[in-house]
C-alpha cells in the first residue's frame, strides 16, 4: 500500500529546473518536488506521495495524521530507508 504522508516544508530551493523542498516528517527529513503545489511556503504542511507534494493541509491535520501513522506502525515503512549520502 502506498500512502501520502504529511510533512513540514523547512527549506525551498530549485534543482534541475524543479521547485524542491526539504520536508520534515516528524524528525525524518526527505526531499520532495513542489511543482504540483506552487503556492506552498516554508513552514506549511503538505502531503507527500512518491516524492511529490500533492496538497497542502493545516498543521493540526498533519500532526494528527503523523500520530496515527506512528500508532499503526507504518510511518518508517512508508518513508522508506534513509537515503545514503
DSSP file (Angstrom, degrees, kcal/mol; ACC not computed):
  #  RESIDUE AA STRUCTURE BP1 BP2  ACC     N-H-->O    O-->H-N    N-H-->O    O-->H-N    TCO  KAPPA ALPHA  PHI   PSI    X-CA   Y-CA   Z-CA
    1    1 A X              0   0    0      0, 0.0     2,-0.5     0, 0.0     0, 0.0   0.000 360.0 360.0 360.0 145.2    0.0    0.0    0.0
    2    2 A X        -     0   0    0     47,-0.0     2,-0.3    48,-0.0    76,-0.0  -0.974 360.0-172.7-121.7 126.4    1.2    3.5   -0.8
    3    3 A X        -     0   0    0     -2,-0.5     2,-0.5    75,-0.1    47,-0.4  -0.816  27.5-121.7-115.7 154.7    0.2    6.5    1.4
    4    4 A X        -     0   0    0     -2,-0.3     2,-0.4    45,-0.1    45,-0.2  -0.846  34.1-154.5 -87.3 132.6    0.6   10.2    1.1
    5    5 A X  E     -A   48   0A   0     43,-2.7    43,-2.7    -2,-0.5     2,-0.2  -0.921  11.1-124.1-115.4 132.7    2.5   11.3    4.3
    6    6 A X  E     +A   47   0A   0     -2,-0.4     2,-0.3    41,-0.2    41,-0.2  -0.504  36.4 167.9 -75.9 142.0    2.2   14.8    5.8
    7    7 A X  E     -A   46   0A   0     39,-2.4    39,-2.5    -2,-0.2     2,-0.5  -0.975  33.9-113.3-148.3 161.4    5.4   16.8    6.3
    8    8 A X  E     -AB  45  24A   0     16,-2.7    16,-3.0    -2,-0.3     2,-0.5  -0.843  27.7-126.7-100.8 129.2    6.5   20.3    7.1
    9    9 A X  E     + B   0  23A   0     35,-2.9    34,-3.1    -2,-0.5    14,-0.2  -0.625  35.4 167.0 -73.7 119.4    8.4   22.3    4.5
   10   10 A X  E     +     0   0A   0     12,-2.9     2,-0.3    -2,-0.5    -1,-0.2   0.593  64.2  15.4-110.3 -15.9   11.6   23.6    6.1
   11   11 A X  E     - B   0  22A   0     11,-1.2    11,-2.1    30,-0.1     2,-0.4  -0.974  61.1-158.1-157.4 142.6   13.5   24.7    3.1
   12   12 A X  E     + B   0  21A   0     -2,-0.3     2,-0.3     9,-0.2     9,-0.2  -0.964  24.4 145.8-125.2 144.5   12.7   25.5   -0.5
   13   13 A X  E     - B   0  20A   0      7,-2.2     7,-3.4    -2,-0.4     2,-0.4  -0.960  43.2-102.7-161.8 172.2   15.1   25.6   -3.5
   14   14 A X  E     + B   0  19A   0     -2,-0.3     2,-0.4     5,-0.2     5,-0.2  -0.888  32.4 176.1-108.9 140.8   15.4   24.9   -7.2
   15   15 A X  E >  S- B   0  18A   0      3,-2.3     3,-1.7    -2,-0.4    -2,-0.0  -0.937  70.8 -14.8-146.5 117.9   17.1   21.8   -8.5
   16   16 A X  T 3  S-     0   0    0     -2,-0.4     3,-0.1     1,-0.3    -1,-0.0   0.821 127.8 -53.5  59.8  32.2   17.2   20.8  -12.2
   17   17 A X  T 3  S+     0   0    0      1,-0.3     2,-0.3     0, 0.0    -1,-0.3   0.496 115.8 114.3  81.4   4.1   14.5   23.4  -13.0
   18   18 A X  E <  S-B   15   0A   0     -3,-1.7    -3,-2.3    16,-0.0     2,-0.7  -0.818  71.9-118.8-107.4 147.6   12.1   22.0  -10.4
   19   19 A X  E     +B   14   0A   0     -2,-0.3    15,-3.9    -5,-0.2    16,-0.5  -0.770  46.2 179.9 -82.1 118.4   10.8   23.6   -7.3
   20   20 A X  E     -BC  13  33A   0     -7,-3.4    -7,-2.2    -2,-0.7     2,-0.3  -0.723  14.7-163.3-121.0 165.7   12.0   21.4   -4.5
   21   21 A X  E     -BC  12  32A   0     11,-2.2    11,-2.2    -2,-0.2     2,-0.6  -0.995  24.9-127.7-147.4 151.8   11.8   21.3   -0.7
   22   22 A X  E     -BC  11  31A   0    -11,-2.1   -12,-2.9    -2,-0.3   -11,-1.2  -0.915  39.0-160.5 -93.0 125.0   13.4   19.7    2.3
   23   23 A X  E     -BC   9  30A   0      7,-3.3     7,-2.2    -2,-0.6     2,-0.6  -0.925  12.1-144.4-119.5 133.9   10.5   18.3    4.2
   24   24 A X  E     -BC   8  29A   0    -16,-3.0   -16,-2.7    -2,-0.4     2,-0.5  -0.858   9.9-172.1 -99.3 118.0   10.4   17.3    7.9
   25   25 A X  S    S-     0   0    0      3,-3.5     3,-0.2    -2,-0.6   -18,-0.1  -0.516  76.8 -58.4-103.7  60.5    8.3   14.2    8.7
   26   26 A X  S    S-     0   0    0     -2,-0.5     3,-0.1     1,-0.2    -1,-0.1   0.895 120.5 -26.0  68.2  40.5    8.5   14.5   12.5
   27   27 A X  S    S+     0   0    0      1,-0.3     2,-0.5     0, 0.0    -1,-0.2   0.271 119.5 100.2 105.2 -10.1   12.3   14.3   12.6
   28   28 A X        -     0   0    0     -3,-0.2    -3,-3.5     2,-0.0     2,-0.4  -0.948  60.4-154.4-107.3 124.3   12.9   12.4    9.4
   29   29 A X  E     +C   24   0A   0     -2,-0.5     2,-0.3    -5,-0.2    -5,-0.2  -0.824  19.4 165.0-107.4 138.1   13.9   14.6    6.5
   30   30 A X  E     -C   23   0A   0     -7,-2.2    -7,-3.3    -2,-0.4     2,-0.3  -0.947  35.2-111.7-141.7 161.5   13.4   14.0    2.8
   31   31 A X  E     +C   22   0A   0     -2,-0.3     2,-0.3    -9,-0.2    -9,-0.2  -0.752  37.0 178.6 -93.5 142.8   13.5   15.9   -0.4
   32   32 A X  E     -C   21   0A   0    -11,-2.2   -11,-2.2    -2,-0.3     2,-0.4  -0.993  29.8-115.9-145.2 150.7   10.2   16.5   -2.4
   33   33 A X  E     -Cd  20  52A   0     18,-2.9    20,-3.0    -2,-0.3   -13,-0.3  -0.711  18.9-169.0 -85.8 134.5    9.1   18.2   -5.5
   34   34 A X    >   +     0   0    0    -15,-3.9     3,-1.8    -2,-0.4     6,-0.3   0.272  54.5 110.4-105.3   9.0    6.8   21.2   -5.0
   35   35 A X  T 3  S+     0   0    0    -16,-0.5     3,-0.5     1,-0.3    -1,-0.1   0.772  76.7  54.4 -61.1 -25.9    5.7   21.7   -8.6
   36   36 A X  T 3  S+     0   0    0     17,-0.4    -1,-0.3     1,-0.3     2,-0.1   0.630 115.4  39.7 -81.7 -12.9    2.2   20.5   -8.0
   37   37 A X    X   +     0   0    0     -3,-1.8     3,-2.2     1,-0.1    -1,-0.3  -0.566  66.2 165.5-131.5  69.6    1.7   23.0   -5.2
   38   38 A X  T 3  S+     0   0    0     -3,-0.5    -1,-0.1     1,-0.3    -3,-0.1   0.692  73.4  63.8 -62.7 -18.2    3.4   26.2   -6.4
   39   39 A X  T 3  S+     0   0    0     -3,-0.1    -1,-0.3    -5,-0.1    -3,-0.0   0.528  77.2 122.2 -81.6  -5.2    1.6   28.2   -3.6
   40   40 A X    <   -     0   0    0     -3,-2.2     2,-0.3    -6,-0.3     6,-0.0  -0.218  42.7-166.9 -61.7 146.3    3.5   26.3   -0.9
   41   41 A X    >   -     0   0    0      4,-0.1     3,-2.0   -32,-0.0   -32,-0.3  -0.918  33.0 -84.2-131.6 157.2    5.6   28.2    1.6
   42   42 A X  T 3  S+     0   0    0     -2,-0.3   -32,-0.2     1,-0.2     3,-0.1  -0.384 116.7  31.1 -57.6 135.4    8.3   27.4    4.2
   43   43 A X  T 3  S+     0   0    0    -34,-3.1    -1,-0.2     1,-0.4     2,-0.2   0.204  95.4 113.7  97.5 -14.2    6.6   26.4    7.4
   44   44 A X    <   -     0   0    0     -3,-2.0   -35,-2.9   -35,-0.1    -1,-0.4  -0.496  63.5-123.9 -87.7 160.7    3.5   24.9    5.7
   45   45 A X  E     +AE   8  57A   0     12,-0.7    12,-2.0   -37,-0.2     2,-0.3  -0.817  30.6 176.7-103.9 144.0    2.5   21.3    5.8
   46   46 A X  E     -AE   7  56A   0    -39,-2.5   -39,-2.4    -2,-0.4     2,-0.5  -0.950  33.4-110.2-141.2 160.7    1.9   19.2    2.7
   47   47 A X  E     -AE   6  55A   0      8,-2.6     7,-2.9    -2,-0.3     8,-0.8  -0.838  32.4-156.5 -92.0 126.3    1.0   15.7    1.7
   48   48 A X  E     +AE   5  53A   0    -43,-2.7   -43,-2.7    -2,-0.5     2,-0.4  -0.907  13.6 178.6-107.5 128.3    4.0   13.9    0.0
   49   49 A X  E >  S- E   0  52A   0      3,-2.9     3,-1.7    -2,-0.5   -45,-0.1  -0.986  72.5 -22.1-131.6 121.8    3.3   11.0   -2.2
   50   50 A X  T 3  S-     0   0    0     -2,-0.4    -1,-0.1   -47,-0.4     3,-0.1   0.845 129.8 -46.2  43.9  45.5    6.3    9.3   -4.0
   51   51 A X  T 3  S+     0   0    0      1,-0.2   -18,-2.9   -19,-0.1     2,-0.4   0.506 118.3 104.8  85.1   5.1    8.4   12.4   -3.6
   52   52 A X  E <   -dE  33  49A   0     -3,-1.7    -3,-2.9   -20,-0.2     2,-0.5  -0.970  68.5-130.5-122.3 133.9    5.9   14.9   -4.8
   53   53 A X  E     + E   0  48A   0    -20,-3.0   -17,-0.4    -2,-0.4    -5,-0.2  -0.701  30.0 174.7 -75.1 124.8    3.9   17.4   -2.7
   54   54 A X  E     -     0   0A   0     -7,-2.9     2,-0.3    -2,-0.5    -1,-0.2   0.597  57.3  -1.9-112.5 -14.4    0.3   16.9   -3.9
   55   55 A X  E     - E   0  47A   0     -8,-0.8    -8,-2.6   -18,-0.1    -1,-0.3  -0.976  62.9-118.0-166.6 160.9   -1.7   19.1   -1.5
   56   56 A X  E     + E   0  46A   0     -2,-0.3     2,-0.3   -10,-0.2   -10,-0.3  -0.736  31.0 177.8-100.7 154.5   -1.4   21.5    1.5
   57   57 A X  E     - E   0  45A   0    -12,-2.0   -12,-0.7    -2,-0.3    -2,-0.0  -0.960  32.8 -86.1-150.0 167.7   -3.0   20.9    4.8
   58   58 A X     >  -     0   0    0     -2,-0.3     4,-2.3     1,-0.1     5,-0.2  -0.296  36.2-115.3 -74.5 159.9   -3.3   22.5    8.2
   59   59 A X  H  > S+     0   0    0      1,-0.2     4,-2.8     2,-0.2     5,-0.2   0.898 116.1  52.9 -60.2 -41.6   -0.7   21.9   11.0
   60   60 A X  H  > S+     0   0    0      1,-0.2     4,-2.1     2,-0.2    -1,-0.2   0.911 110.2  47.3 -64.8 -41.1   -3.3   20.2   13.2
   61   61 A X  H  > S+     0   0    0      2,-0.2     4,-2.1     1,-0.2    -1,-0.2   0.908 113.5  49.2 -63.5 -41.4   -4.4   17.8   10.4
   62   62 A X  H  X S+     0   0    0     -4,-2.3     4,-2.6     2,-0.2    -2,-0.2   0.933 112.3  46.0 -64.4 -47.3   -0.7   17.0    9.7
   63   63 A X  H  X S+     0   0    0     -4,-2.8     4,-2.2     1,-0.2    -1,-0.2   0.884 112.3  51.3 -65.9 -38.4    0.2   16.3   13.3
   64   64 A X  H  X S+     0   0    0     -4,-2.1     4,-2.2    -5,-0.2    -1,-0.2   0.920 111.9  46.9 -63.4 -43.3   -2.9   14.2   13.9
   65   65 A X  H  X S+     0   0    0     -4,-2.1     4,-2.5     2,-0.2    -2,-0.2   0.912 111.0  51.1 -66.3 -42.8   -2.1   12.1   10.8
   66   66 A X  H  X S+     0   0    0     -4,-2.6     4,-2.1     1,-0.2    -1,-0.2   0.904 110.3  50.4 -60.5 -40.7    1.6   11.6   11.8
   67   67 A X  H  X S+     0   0    0     -4,-2.2     4,-2.2     1,-0.2    -1,-0.2   0.921 110.4  48.9 -63.2 -44.1    0.5   10.5   15.2
   68   68 A X  H  X S+     0   0    0     -4,-2.2     4,-1.9     1,-0.2    -2,-0.2   0.899 109.7  51.9 -63.4 -40.6   -1.9    8.0   13.7
   69   69 A X  H  X>S+     0   0    0     -4,-2.5     5,-1.5     1,-0.2     6,-0.8   0.897 110.0  49.2 -62.8 -39.8    0.7    6.6   11.3
   70   70 A X  H ><5S+     0   0    0     -4,-2.1     3,-0.7     1,-0.2    -1,-0.2   0.908 108.8  53.8 -64.4 -40.8    3.1    6.1   14.3
   71   71 A X  H 3<5S+     0   0    0     -4,-2.2    -2,-0.2     1,-0.3    -1,-0.2   0.870 110.9  44.4 -63.2 -37.5    0.4    4.3   16.2
   72   72 A X  H 3<5S-     0   0    0     -4,-1.9    -1,-0.3    -5,-0.1    -2,-0.2   0.512 110.7-124.1 -88.0  -2.5   -0.2    1.8   13.5
   73   73 A X  T <<5S+     0   0    0     -3,-0.7     4,-0.3    -4,-0.6    -3,-0.2   0.640  80.8 109.6  78.6  15.1    3.5    1.4   12.9
   74   74 A X     >< +     0   0    0     -5,-1.5     4,-2.4     1,-0.1     5,-0.2   0.392  44.9  97.0-103.9   4.7    3.6    2.2    9.2
   75   75 A X  H  > S+     0   0    0     -6,-0.8     4,-1.7     1,-0.2     5,-0.2   0.959  90.9  36.2 -60.0 -56.6    5.5    5.5    9.5
   76   76 A X  H  > S+     0   0    0      1,-0.2     4,-1.8     2,-0.2    -1,-0.2   0.852 115.3  57.6 -66.7 -34.1    9.0    4.3    8.8
   77   77 A X  H  4 S+     0   0    0     -4,-0.3    -1,-0.2     1,-0.2    -2,-0.2   0.904 108.5  45.4 -62.1 -41.9    7.7    1.7    6.3
   78   78 A X  H  < S+     0   0    0     -4,-2.4    -1,-0.2     1,-0.2    -2,-0.2   0.843 114.4  47.6 -72.5 -33.5    6.0    4.5    4.2
   79   79 A X  H  < S-     0   0    0     -4,-1.7    -1,-0.2    -5,-0.2    -2,-0.2   0.762 100.8-149.8 -79.1 -24.0    9.1    6.8    4.3
   80   80 A X     <  -     0   0    0     -4,-1.8    -1,-0.1    -5,-0.2    -2,-0.1  -0.145  37.8 -31.5  79.6 179.0   11.5    4.0    3.4
   81   81 A X  S    S-     0   0    0      1,-0.1     2,-0.1    -4,-0.1     3,-0.1  -0.268  75.0 -89.7 -69.6 155.9   15.1    3.8    4.4
   82   82 A X        -     0   0    0      1,-0.1    -1,-0.1   -52,-0.0     2,-0.1  -0.421  49.9-110.9 -60.8 135.4   17.3    6.8    5.0
   83   83 A X        -     0   0    0     -2,-0.1     2,-0.4    -3,-0.1    -1,-0.1  -0.425  29.1-118.4 -68.3 146.0   19.0    7.8    1.7
   84   84 A X              0   0    0      1,-0.1    -1,-0.1    -2,-0.1    -3,-0.0  -0.689 360.0 360.0 -85.4 137.9   22.7    7.3    1.6
   85   85 A X              0   0    0     -2,-0.4    -1,-0.1     0, 0.0    -2,-0.0   0.502 360.0 360.0 -67.5 360.0   24.8   10.4    1.1
